[in-house]
Amino acid sequence: MKKHIVVIGGGFAGINFIKTLAKSDDFIITLVDRNNYHFFPPLIYQVATAFIEPSHISYPFRKLFSGYTNVHYHMGSFRTIDTEHQIIETDTGTVAYDHVIFALGTETNFFGLENVQKCALPMKTIHEALYIKNHLLLNLEKAARNKDERKAERLQNIVIAGGGPTGVELAGMIAEMGAYVAEKEYPEIELDLSHLYLVDALPSLLAPMSDAAKKTAYDNLKRLGVNILLNVSVKDYTDGNVILSDGRKIKTETLIWTSGVIGRAVAGLPDNCVGRGRRLIVDEYNRVMGFENIWALGDICLQLTDKQYPKGHPQVAQVAIQQAKLAAKNLIKQQNKQSLHPFVYKDKGSMAIISKYKAVVDLPQFSYTGFFAWLTWLFIHIIPLTGFRNRMRLAMEWFRLFITNNPSIRMILQPGKSSKNID
């Protein structure tokens, strides 16, 4: 009898697990996800800055798995798991399982800062990226109509909290777009009143990367006019003011939060299964501690058995992809009563784009920066996109945009809102 595998989450881990396991006829697989599409998170900041369309980095699940007769899709948000009766509850119904794979990923961590959570702009989903895009464009329109210089600084200032790859890439993109677009298309705005701040509590940008990467990022962002504030963190956001840990205040209508993540809550599992960062504790095969048929992959899991990463693996795409492929093979081995292979992460390096023609690449053996690193970044981020059409569309769009410096998708679209709500 075929085993029913329920995969919760259609990110890197979930998709790669399904593609690997679906090759076996011994399983029926159901993917549970609140969205009906897979998307590519490393490029979501380019959606937020009106550089590319969401469709360039997303792909419908049903189309993705249309060639697999043993893969099904259930649209719904995970609510809880009943381990005794082996049932998953979602907001759209229940799904029974023989094995369940948690690949939920993470959500934004606001570190208990209530005002920040209420008012800051996170950037983890397509919806959040589109909201940021609309917010930035609306603020530009408000600034263009603004007759009161006292409001100008608050409208035009932007604060980005978090100096990791996402914060650095977003800061570089916003700085360049301001230079290329705002001056031409918003002549009413006094650009001297616009300031972009990148804030991080650590002593350097791109903390996990090489010294060369850190220096290149810092120097290039400074050249673009970004105000880099290190060794300081955001402590509050109230009355249009970002309050820093050193007491400084920055007037702004825009605080973009890229400062940290936390595992998505998994209701129904014992408390001793949950570790640091609300990640599920797994064994060397990615099975949740205490269970033979509950697995966790990618950012949601905390694996302490890899000797090279005794505190857990970094929450990056390559970990999720490698864990997913091995877990699928191990599930087949477990079904056939064969010995399982423990997971050992193979680090393939990291990279970040800083600005046009500028990027940093850290490989296990060496690092490099500049134009060649920029080309590497472009190539690496084209290959993993789902669908040949997506790769071609994005490649052609990038080529046009980098030549012209003129993205043409700066439309303010707010589904569900009437024009009278735009003040």
Secondary structure, 3 states (H helix, E strand, C coil): CCEEEEEECCCHHHHHHHHHHCCCCCEEEEEEECCCEEECHHHHHHHHCCCCCHHHHEEEHHHHCCCCCCEEEEECCEEEEECCCCEEEECCEEEECCEEEECCCEEECCCCCHHHHHHCEECCCHHHHHHHHHHHHHHHHHHHHCCCHHHHHHHHCEEEECCCHHHHHHHHHHHHHHHHHHHHHCCCCCHHHCCEEEECCCCCCCCCCCHHHHHHHHHHHHHCCCEEECCCCEEEEECCEEEECCCCEEECCCEEECCCEEECCCCCCCHHHECHHHCEEECCCCEECCCCCEEECHHHEEECCCCCCCCCCCCCHHHHHHHHHHHHHHHHHHHCCCCCCCCCCCCCCEEEEEECCEEEEECCCCEEECHHHHHHHHHHHHCCCCCHHHHHHHHHHHHHHHHHCCCCCCCCCCCCCCHHHCC
